[in-house]
């Protein structure tokens, strides 16, 4: 590869900011995505991103800080989804659809009613990597450090609550606190990701890296590490692709993540077929030659079959 082609994007300050933001967001989404996928809650990333969009509009109207207002709204939405999903007859998927679509619709309604907005909310929907500022980088970095630190300190409790929450409660794990902390971390991750991938693509950034990593390992520790690395890879390289091909950064990141998943899926499937084909080939090689009867060994003459 031509080194000048690789260096060219980094000559621009906006790209350097965007590259750092995309790499950090990719790693953060990869970390949180492991727990999302293992809990079979892939839809919640998509839903909460839409809910946070509604919170962003409301926080703007009330004059609140964007990150604090949208983060608080997302956190409350996550708690409401959890409480609603526990009600008998209402599943978690229905609770996610109910709460998040209502919040998103509220944001759209407020935008259509109050047409004198100075903030560009289209960036929150589709991402605006060119608008990333040093303050955004500090926010993303702070969220990443806090979330990673919380996962490290509460590793065992979170792991236990993820795989078997009922048994975890029996063994004294405060699952209520774990769920609350997890909801807060997820809301913070989504709010920090809005300017990079946008509300419409956050779910893919959260789900695809850990899904790809699951194809490569059965170890939970390795799964976390691989998901974080894959997320960072897709974020950073996706930014380069978006510059070279002049396409939206969020779309480039998600398309690269999808292509990476497809490549890993094809490679692991081929390896599995080869592994299954090898014993079959060995069995065929060990099979008796046609026209000859196998010789069976035994204690009595009746159990012995003479070859012809």
C-alpha positions, 0 to 999 in steps of 0.5 A: 500500500502507498504510504502517502495514501495512508498518511493523507487523511491524518493531515487533517485535524478533523480526521485525526479527531474522528479516527480516535473517536471511532477507534475508542467507540468501536472498542467500547461497543465491542466490550458492551456488546459481549454482554448484550449478545450473551443476554440475547438482547441484541435489539436493545442497542437499537432500541435505546439509541432511538430512545436516547434520540428522544431524550436529546431533543427534550434535553435541548428544549429544556436547556440541559447539557446534551450528554447529561440529558440524553444519558439520563433519558437513556438510563431511565428508559433502560430501567423502564424496559427492565421493569416492564419486561418483568411483568407477566405477559409482557416480554422483553422484546415487547417492552423494548419496542414499547418504550423506545419507539414511544421515546423516538416518536416524542423526539420526532413530534417535538422537532416537527412542532418546534421548527426553530432548532439550532442543533442539527439532530440529523447528526444524532441519527446518522452520525457526524464524525466531522463534527467531533471535537476535543470535548467529545474525545474527552467524553468518549475517553471518560466513558470508556475508562469508567465502563472498562473499570466497572467491568473489571471490578465487577467481572465475576458478578456481571458474568454470573448475572449474565449467564444465570441471574436466578442462581446468582441471586441465590448465591448472594449476588446483588443482581438488582445493582448489577442490572442498574449498573449495566443499564447506566453503562449501556446508556452512557455507551450509546450517548457517547457513540451518537456522533460517530455512528448515529442512532440508526447504526449503533446496534450493528456496532454493538452486536457484530464484533462480539458475534464475530468473536464468538466464532473464534473462541469459546473462552469468555476472557478471550471473547472480551479481548477479541470483541474489543480488538475487532470493534477498534479495528472496524472503527479505525479502518472504517474511518480510513475507508470512509475517507478514501471512498467518500462515504458516511463514516458510520456506514463504512464502519458497519459495512467493514464489521459485516465484511469481517464477520462474513470472512470469519464465518466463511473461514470457520465454516471451511475449517469445520468442514475439513475437520469433519471430513478428516475422520470420514476419510480415515474411516473410508481408508480403514474400511475392508476391501470389496470382495473380502469379509472382515476377520472377527476375533473371538474366543470360540470358533463359531465367532471366527469368520474365515476370509474368502 
